[in-house]
Amino acid sequence: MTPGKAGNQDGRQQMHGSSKKDELETGTMAESDQVQQANSPVNDATLFAGLRMFRGVDEYLVASCLARTARRDVAEGETLLSPEIPNKFVYLILSGQMRVHLESAESEAFLTLEAGDCAGEMSIIEEKDPSAWVIAESECHLMVLDRKMLWELIDTSHAFSRNILRVLSARLRNDNQAIAGSSDMIREYQRNAVTDALTELHNRHWMEDMFRRRLARMQDDGIQATFMMLDVDYFKNFNDQYGHLAGDHALCHVAATLREHFRPSDMIARYGGDEFAVLLPETDMEEAFSIAERVRKAVHESLDTDAGNTGESPITISVGIADMKAGHTLESLLNDADAALYRAKLQGRDRVCS
């Protein structure tokens, strides 16, 4: 006798007989108020054809199940499963659609279950409360299997067991996709936390963390470095004359010029408003001055006409440079660069000072 035939015969012995039927009729399906709305048992074998759980299952077992199932009708918007309510049944959707919500009943739907799908199997197999809310998207007709029947089908039918595995595999795949999506969102949140929304340069929060770390490493390793503060000249006047939208374009124009003319190893950040900060590792004052002059000229010579600049009022920047010395902290280095920037402003702007 082949294993498949043996399983079918065992199933007939376990799932057929008046004692099992009497047990169901007297109370198994009535043990929870979850099935108070259940109608008469499902008695149409053709309904099983579209149910993934019963694909390939022996017809004799299917017929035996018909006498032991109930049908439950769920109204649109009604909650079928909730983490707050213990579950004792597996529900197979005969018609209609149901939504699965992970965070709360009001959160965005994670998954939609349609005719042929099932709900509640995870809480039965794990013997835990449901992990999600399942709510009717439309009026639904469900077939109800109790815990005992589910395990009997798993024990007696290889086909049913395979189908359960496929269902669980699909659930796991959906969970993995959700985790991957969440990881993408987390990475996006992390990027936004350290990126200036307007210029897409790193922001001050990133600067205060990363500049401080890099300075400490360079001081420990005896590496030379310089620090720059850059400021857009007469930016308030520019905003007043051309408007804030033009001012935003001007800042983006300056940021793009900085990205283009500083080296990949240089660390650039928007310090705030119209000010930018740059840390240049392995750079002495002479080289830093040359780089700053090149950047200043590039900003001066590239007129941003889209920002409302007609050529009469070119965008210019002033730059202050400070040399990192032993014992310098980020704050003291910033103060030195800011003092140099102030001197550049006093001397007429559109220039570099140290």
Secondary structure, DSSP 8 states (H G I E B T S, - for coil): --HHHHHHHHHHHHH-SHHHHHHHHHTGGGSSGGGTTB-S----GGGGGG-GGGTT--HHHHHHHHTT-EEEEE-TT-EEEBTTB---EEEEEEES-EEEESS-TTS-EEEEE-TT-EESHHHHHHTS--SSEEEESS-EEEEEEEHHHHHHHHHH-HHHHHHHHHHHHHHHHHHHHHHHHHHHHHHHHHHHHHB-TTT-SB-HHHHHHHHHHHHHHHHHHT--EEEEEEEETTHHHHHHHH-HHHHHHHHHHHHHHHHHHS-TTSEEEEEETTEEEEEEET--HHHHHHHHHHHHHHHHHS--GGGT--SSS---EEEEEEE--TT--HHHHHHHHHHHHHHHHHTTSSSEE-
